[in-house]
């Protein structure tokens, strides 16, 4: 009988989405906070990069992470209502199945600490397959260090079961 996938068997790619951090004008605090939270929960972080805001850069970076075999891809930032906040739009193009319960749960959990968390337009879902057949879980998290940590705290107990199902495991 197969046991549930352990966090150590799950590879995670992190994409910090920020024009200012990408240009070197502001230190990326959310990426390192997310790496610390993920490794503390036992996950295998395969990489953390900073990309500019915008639909095309988000879509391109997610697609690259899917092709590189990441089980989970977390974007950090670009989920608000600012003029360049287009992480959900770049993500939606690559989703085969949305997981609205995860996105709604993240907003609800965040709102318990910070009421404005409900303004996040973040998505969660299962990607379209790469040419090699790889499918990944993609989740848009807030760009603040606290929002990234809280989001990972919410996701950590869900991801092993979700990845197990994605890999063909039982419910």
C-alpha positions as CSV (number, residue, x, y, z in Angstrom):
1,X,0.0,0.0,0.0
2,X,1.4,3.4,-1.0
3,X,1.8,6.0,1.7
4,X,1.3,9.7,1.0
5,X,4.1,11.6,-0.7
6,X,6.4,13.2,1.8
7,X,7.4,16.9,1.6
8,X,11.0,15.9,0.8
9,X,9.8,14.2,-2.4
10,X,8.1,17.4,-3.6
11,X,10.2,19.9,-5.6
12,X,9.2,23.6,-5.3
13,X,10.2,26.5,-7.6
14,X,9.7,30.1,-6.3
15,X,9.2,33.1,-8.5
16,X,9.3,36.5,-6.8
17,X,7.3,38.9,-9.1
18,X,8.6,42.4,-8.5
19,X,9.8,45.1,-10.9
20,X,11.7,46.9,-8.1
21,X,13.4,43.8,-6.8
22,X,14.2,42.7,-10.4
23,X,15.9,46.0,-11.0
24,X,17.8,45.8,-7.8
25,X,16.0,48.8,-6.2
26,X,14.5,46.8,-3.4
27,X,15.8,43.6,-1.6
28,X,13.6,40.6,-2.2
29,X,12.4,39.6,1.3
30,X,9.6,37.3,0.3
31,X,11.7,34.8,-1.6
32,X,14.1,34.1,1.3
33,X,11.2,34.0,3.7
34,X,9.4,31.4,1.5
35,X,12.6,29.3,1.1
36,X,13.0,29.3,4.9
37,X,9.3,28.3,5.5
38,X,9.4,25.6,2.8
39,X,12.7,24.0,3.9
40,X,11.5,24.2,7.5
41,X,8.5,22.2,6.5
42,X,10.7,19.6,4.7
43,X,10.1,20.6,1.1
44,X,12.8,20.4,-1.6
45,X,13.3,24.0,-2.9
46,X,14.8,23.7,-6.4
47,X,15.2,27.4,-7.0
48,X,14.1,30.9,-6.2
49,X,14.3,33.7,-8.9
50,X,13.1,37.3,-9.2
51,X,11.2,38.3,-12.3
52,X,9.6,41.5,-13.4
53,X,5.9,42.1,-13.0
54,X,3.6,41.5,-15.9
55,X,1.6,38.8,-17.5
56,X,4.2,37.7,-20.1
57,X,7.1,37.4,-17.6
58,X,5.0,35.4,-15.2
59,X,3.7,33.1,-17.8
60,X,7.2,32.5,-19.3
61,X,8.8,31.8,-15.9
62,X,6.0,29.4,-14.8
63,X,6.2,27.5,-18.1
64,X,9.9,27.2,-17.7
65,X,9.5,25.8,-14.2
66,X,6.9,23.3,-15.4
67,X,9.3,22.1,-18.2
68,X,12.1,21.8,-15.6
69,X,9.9,19.4,-13.6
70,X,8.8,21.4,-10.6
71,X,6.0,19.7,-8.7
72,X,4.9,23.0,-7.2
73,X,5.4,26.5,-8.5
74,X,4.7,29.4,-6.1
75,X,4.6,33.0,-7.4
76,X,5.2,35.7,-4.8
77,X,3.6,39.0,-5.6
78,X,1.7,40.6,-8.4
79,X,-1.7,39.6,-7.1
80,X,-3.1,43.0,-6.1
81,X,-4.8,45.7,-8.1
82,X,-1.8,47.7,-9.2
83,X,-1.3,48.5,-12.8
84,X,1.4,45.9,-13.3
85,X,-0.1,43.2,-10.9
86,X,-0.8,40.5,-13.5
87,X,0.4,37.3,-11.9
88,X,-3.1,35.8,-12.0
89,X,-3.4,36.6,-15.7
90,X,0.0,35.1,-16.5
91,X,-0.9,32.0,-14.5
92,X,-4.4,31.5,-15.8
93,X,-3.1,30.8,-19.4
94,X,-1.2,27.8,-18.1
95,X,-3.8,26.2,-15.9
96,X,-5.7,23.1,-17.0
97,X,-7.7,22.9,-13.8
98,X,-8.3,25.6,-11.3
99,X,-8.4,24.8,-7.6
100,X,-10.6,27.7,-6.3
101,X,-10.8,26.2,-2.8
102,X,-7.1,26.7,-2.2
103,X,-7.2,30.3,-3.4
104,X,-10.3,31.0,-1.4
105,X,-8.7,29.3,1.7
106,X,-5.5,31.4,1.3
107,X,-7.5,34.6,1.3
108,X,-9.7,33.6,4.2
109,X,-6.7,32.5,6.3
110,X,-4.8,35.7,5.4
111,X,-7.8,37.9,6.3
112,X,-7.7,36.5,9.9
113,X,-4.4,38.3,10.3
114,X,-4.8,41.2,7.8
115,X,-8.2,42.3,6.5
116,X,-6.8,43.5,3.2
117,X,-5.7,39.9,2.3
118,X,-9.1,39.6,0.6
119,X,-7.9,41.9,-2.1
120,X,-5.6,39.3,-3.4
121,X,-6.6,38.0,-6.9
122,X,-4.3,35.0,-6.6
123,X,-5.1,31.7,-8.3
124,X,-4.3,28.1,-7.7
125,X,-4.5,25.2,-10.0
126,X,-3.0,22.3,-11.9
127,X,-1.0,23.3,-15.0
128,X,-1.4,22.1,-18.5
129,X,1.1,19.3,-19.3
130,X,4.5,20.1,-20.7
131,X,5.5,18.4,-23.9
132,X,7.1,15.7,-21.7
133,X,3.8,15.3,-19.7
134,X,4.9,17.2,-16.6
135,X,2.0,18.8,-14.7
136,X,2.6,21.1,-11.7
137,X,0.6,22.8,-9.0
138,X,0.8,26.5,-9.4
139,X,-0.2,28.9,-6.6
140,X,-0.1,32.7,-6.6
141,X,0.9,34.0,-3.1
142,X,1.2,37.6,-1.8
143,X,4.5,39.4,-2.3
144,X,5.1,40.3,1.3
145,X,7.4,38.2,3.5
146,X,4.6,37.6,6.0
147,X,2.1,36.8,3.3
148,X,4.5,34.3,1.7
149,X,5.1,32.6,5.1
150,X,1.4,32.5,6.0
151,X,0.6,31.1,2.5
152,X,3.2,28.3,2.9
153,X,1.9,27.5,6.4
154,X,-1.6,27.1,4.9
155,X,-0.3,25.0,1.9
156,X,2.2,22.7,3.7
157,X,-0.3,20.2,5.0
158,X,-2.3,20.2,1.7
159,X,0.5,19.8,-0.8
160,X,1.6,16.2,0.0
161,X,-1.9,14.9,-0.5
162,X,-2.5,17.0,-3.6
163,X,0.8,15.9,-5.2
164,X,0.0,12.3,-4.4
165,X,-3.3,12.6,-6.2
166,X,-1.6,14.4,-9.2
167,X,0.9,11.4,-9.4
168,X,-2.0,9.0,-9.5
169,X,-2.4,8.1,-5.8
170,X,-5.6,7.3,-4.1
171,X,-7.9,9.9,-2.6
